[in-house]
């Protein structure tokens, strides 16, 4: 990817802060994964 691992860690921490959630919780990660997957499958609004 060409991104330093510390940059990735900082971005993940920032995302967790913005979402006000604990990304160490597997249930939260699963919910986010499903939400992101559903965005890929929904047709664009007309």
N, CA, C and O atoms as a CHARMM CRD file, in Angstrom:
* protein
*
  184
    1    1 UNK  N      0.81900  -1.19100   0.00000 PROA 1      0.00000
    2    1 UNK  CA     0.00000   0.00000   0.00000 PROA 1      0.00000
    3    1 UNK  C      0.86100   1.25200   0.00000 PROA 1      0.00000
    4    1 UNK  O      0.42300   2.29500  -0.48500 PROA 1      0.00000
    5    2 UNK  N      2.04800   1.17600   0.52000 PROA 2      0.00000
    6    2 UNK  CA     2.88800   2.35300   0.55700 PROA 2      0.00000
    7    2 UNK  C      2.57800   3.28800   1.70900 PROA 2      0.00000
    8    2 UNK  O      2.98500   4.45000   1.70100 PROA 2      0.00000
    9    3 UNK  N      1.85000   2.77900   2.71100 PROA 3      0.00000
   10    3 UNK  CA     1.52100   3.58400   3.88900 PROA 3      0.00000
   11    3 UNK  C      2.24500   2.97100   5.08300 PROA 3      0.00000
   12    3 UNK  O      2.21700   1.75600   5.27400 PROA 3      0.00000
   13    4 UNK  N      2.88100   3.79700   5.87100 PROA 4      0.00000
   14    4 UNK  CA     3.59900   3.31500   7.04700 PROA 4      0.00000
   15    4 UNK  C      2.61200   2.72800   8.05500 PROA 4      0.00000
   16    4 UNK  O      1.49400   3.22300   8.19300 PROA 4      0.00000
   17    5 UNK  N      3.02000   1.69300   8.74300 PROA 5      0.00000
   18    5 UNK  CA     2.11400   1.01700   9.68200 PROA 5      0.00000
   19    5 UNK  C      1.63100   1.94100  10.78800 PROA 5      0.00000
   20    5 UNK  O      0.50300   1.78800  11.25900 PROA 5      0.00000
   21    6 UNK  N      2.44200   2.88800  11.21200 PROA 6      0.00000
   22    6 UNK  CA     2.00100   3.83000  12.24300 PROA 6      0.00000
   23    6 UNK  C      0.90100   4.74600  11.71900 PROA 6      0.00000
   24    6 UNK  O      0.00100   5.13500  12.46300 PROA 6      0.00000
   25    7 UNK  N      0.97700   5.08700  10.44000 PROA 7      0.00000
   26    7 UNK  CA    -0.07400   5.90100   9.82900 PROA 7      0.00000
   27    7 UNK  C     -1.39200   5.14200   9.82400 PROA 7      0.00000
   28    7 UNK  O     -2.44500   5.71400  10.10500 PROA 7      0.00000
   29    8 UNK  N     -1.33200   3.86000   9.50500 PROA 8      0.00000
   30    8 UNK  CA    -2.54900   3.03300   9.50600 PROA 8      0.00000
   31    8 UNK  C     -3.12800   2.97200  10.91500 PROA 8      0.00000
   32    8 UNK  O     -4.33700   3.11400  11.09900 PROA 8      0.00000
   33    9 UNK  N     -2.27500   2.76200  11.90000 PROA 9      0.00000
   34    9 UNK  CA    -2.74400   2.71200  13.29700 PROA 9      0.00000
   35    9 UNK  C     -3.38700   4.03100  13.70800 PROA 9      0.00000
   36    9 UNK  O     -4.43300   4.03700  14.35800 PROA 9      0.00000
   37   10 UNK  N     -2.77200   5.13800  13.33600 PROA 10     0.00000
   38   10 UNK  CA    -3.32500   6.44900  13.68400 PROA 10     0.00000
   39   10 UNK  C     -4.68000   6.66100  13.02100 PROA 10     0.00000
   40   10 UNK  O     -5.59700   7.20300  13.63800 PROA 10     0.00000
   41   11 UNK  N     -4.80900   6.24100  11.78100 PROA 11     0.00000
   42   11 UNK  CA    -6.09000   6.40300  11.07200 PROA 11     0.00000
   43   11 UNK  C     -7.17700   5.54000  11.68300 PROA 11     0.00000
   44   11 UNK  O     -8.32000   5.98100  11.80000 PROA 11     0.00000
   45   12 UNK  N     -6.84200   4.31700  12.07600 PROA 12     0.00000
   46   12 UNK  CA    -7.82300   3.44600  12.71800 PROA 12     0.00000
   47   12 UNK  C     -8.25600   4.03400  14.05200 PROA 12     0.00000
   48   12 UNK  O     -9.43700   3.99900  14.39600 PROA 12     0.00000
   49   13 UNK  N     -7.30200   4.57500  14.80500 PROA 13     0.00000
   50   13 UNK  CA    -7.62700   5.22700  16.07700 PROA 13     0.00000
   51   13 UNK  C     -8.53700   6.42300  15.84000 PROA 13     0.00000
   52   13 UNK  O     -9.48600   6.64700  16.59100 PROA 13     0.00000
   53   14 UNK  N     -8.24900   7.18400  14.80300 PROA 14     0.00000
   54   14 UNK  CA    -9.08200   8.35400  14.47100 PROA 14     0.00000
   55   14 UNK  C    -10.50000   7.93500  14.09200 PROA 14     0.00000
   56   14 UNK  O    -11.46800   8.58100  14.49400 PROA 14     0.00000
   57   15 UNK  N    -10.62500   6.86300  13.32600 PROA 15     0.00000
   58   15 UNK  CA   -11.94600   6.34500  12.94300 PROA 15     0.00000
   59   15 UNK  C    -12.72100   5.92000  14.17700 PROA 15     0.00000
   60   15 UNK  O    -13.90300   6.23600  14.30500 PROA 15     0.00000
   61   16 UNK  N    -12.06600   5.20400  15.09200 PROA 16     0.00000
   62   16 UNK  CA   -12.71900   4.76800  16.32400 PROA 16     0.00000
   63   16 UNK  C    -13.19200   5.96700  17.13300 PROA 16     0.00000
   64   16 UNK  O    -14.27600   5.94000  17.71600 PROA 16     0.00000
   65   17 UNK  N    -12.38100   7.01300  17.16800 PROA 17     0.00000
   66   17 UNK  CA   -12.76100   8.22300  17.89600 PROA 17     0.00000
   67   17 UNK  C    -13.96400   8.89700  17.24400 PROA 17     0.00000
   68   17 UNK  O    -14.90100   9.29900  17.93400 PROA 17     0.00000
   69   18 UNK  N    -13.94200   9.02000  15.93200 PROA 18     0.00000
   70   18 UNK  CA   -15.05300   9.66900  15.22700 PROA 18     0.00000
   71   18 UNK  C    -16.35700   8.88300  15.36500 PROA 18     0.00000
   72   18 UNK  O    -17.43500   9.46700  15.46600 PROA 18     0.00000
   73   19 UNK  N    -16.24700   7.55800  15.36700 PROA 19     0.00000
   74   19 UNK  CA   -17.43600   6.71600  15.51700 PROA 19     0.00000
   75   19 UNK  C    -17.83900   6.53300  16.97700 PROA 19     0.00000
   76   19 UNK  O    -18.90700   6.00000  17.27500 PROA 19     0.00000
   77   20 UNK  N    -16.96700   6.98500  17.88800 PROA 20     0.00000
   78   20 UNK  CA   -17.20400   6.83900  19.32400 PROA 20     0.00000
   79   20 UNK  C    -17.52500   5.38600  19.66900 PROA 20     0.00000
   80   20 UNK  O    -18.53100   5.08900  20.31400 PROA 20     0.00000
   81   21 UNK  N    -16.64000   4.48500  19.22100 PROA 21     0.00000
   82   21 UNK  CA   -16.83600   3.05800  19.44500 PROA 21     0.00000
   83   21 UNK  C    -15.50800   2.36300  19.68300 PROA 21     0.00000
   84   21 UNK  O    -14.44600   2.93500  19.43800 PROA 21     0.00000
   85   22 UNK  N    -15.57100   1.13900  20.15800 PROA 22     0.00000
   86   22 UNK  CA   -14.38200   0.33900  20.44900 PROA 22     0.00000
   87   22 UNK  C    -14.18400  -0.66700  19.32400 PROA 22     0.00000
   88   22 UNK  O    -14.92200  -1.64800  19.23100 PROA 22     0.00000
   89   23 UNK  N    -13.19900  -0.43100  18.47300 PROA 23     0.00000
   90   23 UNK  CA   -12.96000  -1.32300  17.34400 PROA 23     0.00000
   91   23 UNK  C    -12.26900  -2.61600  17.76000 PROA 23     0.00000
   92   23 UNK  O    -12.04200  -3.48600  16.91900 PROA 23     0.00000
   93   24 UNK  N    -11.93500  -2.76000  19.02700 PROA 24     0.00000
   94   24 UNK  CA   -11.39700  -4.02700  19.52500 PROA 24     0.00000
   95   24 UNK  C    -12.51200  -5.04700  19.77800 PROA 24     0.00000
   96   24 UNK  O    -12.24900  -6.23900  19.93600 PROA 24     0.00000
   97   25 UNK  N    -13.74800  -4.56700  19.81400 PROA 25     0.00000
   98   25 UNK  CA   -14.90200  -5.44700  20.03200 PROA 25     0.00000
   99   25 UNK  C    -15.26900  -6.13500  18.70900 PROA 25     0.00000
  100   25 UNK  O    -15.60500  -5.45500  17.73900 PROA 25     0.00000
  101   26 UNK  N    -15.20900  -7.46700  18.65700 PROA 26     0.00000
  102   26 UNK  CA   -15.49800  -8.17400  17.40500 PROA 26     0.00000
  103   26 UNK  C    -16.92300  -7.93700  16.89100 PROA 26     0.00000
  104   26 UNK  O    -17.14500  -7.92400  15.68100 PROA 26     0.00000
  105   27 UNK  N    -17.88600  -7.75100  17.79600 PROA 27     0.00000
  106   27 UNK  CA   -19.25900  -7.49100  17.36200 PROA 27     0.00000
  107   27 UNK  C    -19.36200  -6.15200  16.63600 PROA 27     0.00000
  108   27 UNK  O    -20.06900  -6.03500  15.63500 PROA 27     0.00000
  109   28 UNK  N    -18.66300  -5.15700  17.14000 PROA 28     0.00000
  110   28 UNK  CA   -18.65300  -3.83600  16.50300 PROA 28     0.00000
  111   28 UNK  C    -18.01000  -3.93200  15.12500 PROA 28     0.00000
  112   28 UNK  O    -18.53100  -3.38700  14.15200 PROA 28     0.00000
  113   29 UNK  N    -16.88000  -4.62500  15.04300 PROA 29     0.00000
  114   29 UNK  CA   -16.19800  -4.79200  13.74900 PROA 29     0.00000
  115   29 UNK  C    -17.09800  -5.50100  12.74700 PROA 29     0.00000
  116   29 UNK  O    -17.13600  -5.13100  11.57300 PROA 29     0.00000
  117   30 UNK  N    -17.82600  -6.52400  13.20900 PROA 30     0.00000
  118   30 UNK  CA   -18.73000  -7.24400  12.32300 PROA 30     0.00000
  119   30 UNK  C    -19.83700  -6.32200  11.81500 PROA 30     0.00000
  120   30 UNK  O    -20.15500  -6.33100  10.62600 PROA 30     0.00000
  121   31 UNK  N    -20.42600  -5.52600  12.71200 PROA 31     0.00000
  122   31 UNK  CA   -21.48700  -4.60100  12.29900 PROA 31     0.00000
  123   31 UNK  C    -20.96800  -3.59800  11.26700 PROA 31     0.00000
  124   31 UNK  O    -21.64100  -3.32000  10.27500 PROA 31     0.00000
  125   32 UNK  N    -19.78000  -3.06300  11.50100 PROA 32     0.00000
  126   32 UNK  CA   -19.20300  -2.11700  10.55100 PROA 32     0.00000
  127   32 UNK  C    -18.91400  -2.78300   9.21700 PROA 32     0.00000
  128   32 UNK  O    -19.13000  -2.19000   8.16000 PROA 32     0.00000
  129   33 UNK  N    -18.42400  -4.01600   9.26800 PROA 33     0.00000
  130   33 UNK  CA   -18.12500  -4.73900   8.03000 PROA 33     0.00000
  131   33 UNK  C    -19.39700  -4.94700   7.21700 PROA 33     0.00000
  132   33 UNK  O    -19.40500  -4.72200   6.00700 PROA 33     0.00000
  133   34 UNK  N    -20.48800  -5.38100   7.88400 PROA 34     0.00000
  134   34 UNK  CA   -21.76200  -5.56400   7.18900 PROA 34     0.00000
  135   34 UNK  C    -22.28000  -4.23900   6.62400 PROA 34     0.00000
  136   34 UNK  O    -22.80300  -4.19800   5.51000 PROA 34     0.00000
  137   35 UNK  N    -22.13500  -3.17300   7.38400 PROA 35     0.00000
  138   35 UNK  CA   -22.60100  -1.85900   6.91300 PROA 35     0.00000
  139   35 UNK  C    -21.83100  -1.43600   5.67300 PROA 35     0.00000
  140   35 UNK  O    -22.42400  -0.93900   4.71500 PROA 35     0.00000
  141   36 UNK  N    -20.51600  -1.62600   5.68000 PROA 36     0.00000
  142   36 UNK  CA   -19.71900  -1.25200   4.51200 PROA 36     0.00000
  143   36 UNK  C    -20.04000  -2.14000   3.32000 PROA 36     0.00000
  144   36 UNK  O    -20.08700  -1.65600   2.18900 PROA 36     0.00000
  145   37 UNK  N    -20.26000  -3.42100   3.54900 PROA 37     0.00000
  146   37 UNK  CA   -20.61400  -4.33400   2.46200 PROA 37     0.00000
  147   37 UNK  C    -21.96000  -3.96200   1.85400 PROA 37     0.00000
  148   37 UNK  O    -22.14500  -4.06900   0.64200 PROA 37     0.00000
  149   38 UNK  N    -22.89800  -3.52700   2.68800 PROA 38     0.00000
  150   38 UNK  CA   -24.21600  -3.17200   2.16000 PROA 38     0.00000
  151   38 UNK  C    -24.13100  -1.92000   1.29100 PROA 38     0.00000
  152   38 UNK  O    -24.92400  -1.75600   0.36500 PROA 38     0.00000
  153   39 UNK  N    -23.18000  -1.04000   1.58100 PROA 39     0.00000
  154   39 UNK  CA   -22.99900   0.14600   0.73900 PROA 39     0.00000
  155   39 UNK  C    -22.54300  -0.24300  -0.66600 PROA 39     0.00000
  156   39 UNK  O    -22.91100   0.41200  -1.64100 PROA 39     0.00000
  157   40 UNK  N    -21.75200  -1.29600  -0.77200 PROA 40     0.00000
  158   40 UNK  CA   -21.27600  -1.76600  -2.07000 PROA 40     0.00000
  159   40 UNK  C    -22.41400  -2.36600  -2.89400 PROA 40     0.00000
  160   40 UNK  O    -22.37400  -2.32600  -4.12400 PROA 40     0.00000
  161   41 UNK  N    -23.41100  -2.91400  -2.23800 PROA 41     0.00000
  162   41 UNK  CA   -24.45600  -3.64600  -2.94400 PROA 41     0.00000
  163   41 UNK  C    -25.69900  -2.81700  -3.24100 PROA 41     0.00000
  164   41 UNK  O    -26.48500  -3.17700  -4.11700 PROA 41     0.00000
  165   42 UNK  N    -25.88300  -1.73100  -2.53600 PROA 42     0.00000
  166   42 UNK  CA   -27.06200  -0.90300  -2.76900 PROA 42     0.00000
  167   42 UNK  C    -26.90700  -0.14300  -4.07400 PROA 42     0.00000
  168   42 UNK  O    -25.84000   0.40500  -4.35200 PROA 42     0.00000
  169   43 UNK  N    -27.97800  -0.10600  -4.88900 PROA 43     0.00000
  170   43 UNK  CA   -27.89300   0.70800  -6.10900 PROA 43     0.00000
  171   43 UNK  C    -27.85500   2.19300  -5.75600 PROA 43     0.00000
  172   43 UNK  O    -28.38400   2.60000  -4.72200 PROA 43     0.00000
  173   44 UNK  N    -27.23100   3.00000  -6.61200 PROA 44     0.00000
  174   44 UNK  CA   -27.18900   4.44100  -6.32800 PROA 44     0.00000
  175   44 UNK  C    -28.59300   5.03700  -6.34900 PROA 44     0.00000
  176   44 UNK  O    -29.44000   4.59500  -7.12500 PROA 44     0.00000
  177   45 UNK  N    -28.84800   6.04100  -5.50000 PROA 45     0.00000
  178   45 UNK  CA   -30.17700   6.65800  -5.47400 PROA 45     0.00000
  179   45 UNK  C    -30.47900   7.34600  -6.79400 PROA 45     0.00000
  180   45 UNK  O    -29.59300   7.89300  -7.45000 PROA 45     0.00000
  181   46 UNK  N    -31.74600   7.30500  -7.16500 PROA 46     0.00000
  182   46 UNK  CA   -32.17900   7.90500  -8.44600 PROA 46     0.00000
  183   46 UNK  C    -32.36200   9.38500  -8.33400 PROA 46     0.00000
  184   46 UNK  O    -32.72200  10.03900  -9.31400 PROA 46     0.00000
